[in-house]
Amino acid sequence: MSKPLTVSQRIKAPTPPFFKKLRTIGLLLAAVSSVLAAAPIALPAIAVKVAGYLALTGSVITAVSQTAVSDEFLRSLLGDEQQ
């Protein structure tokens, strides 16, 4: 049985294409939320609340997507350890 990857190893490992797209979407959500939160005009309370939820959602999507590791990378690690 192989040792599990650490968080730093997962972040440095190659990310699959689907999760790269998902990470970009998460970053866009976080950017939109910061624009709404830093708006120079007074926004309704619901808009500020939505901005907070967008920030949380974008951050979680980005963090989870960044730690996804491609199958090929994992197979290469397992192949190296079995020899």
Protein Blocks (a to p, Z undefined) as FASTA:
>chain_A
ZZdddfklmmmpccdfklmmmmmmmmmmmmmmmmmmmpcbdcdfklmmmmmmmmmmmmmm
mmmmmmpccfklmmmmmmmmmZZ
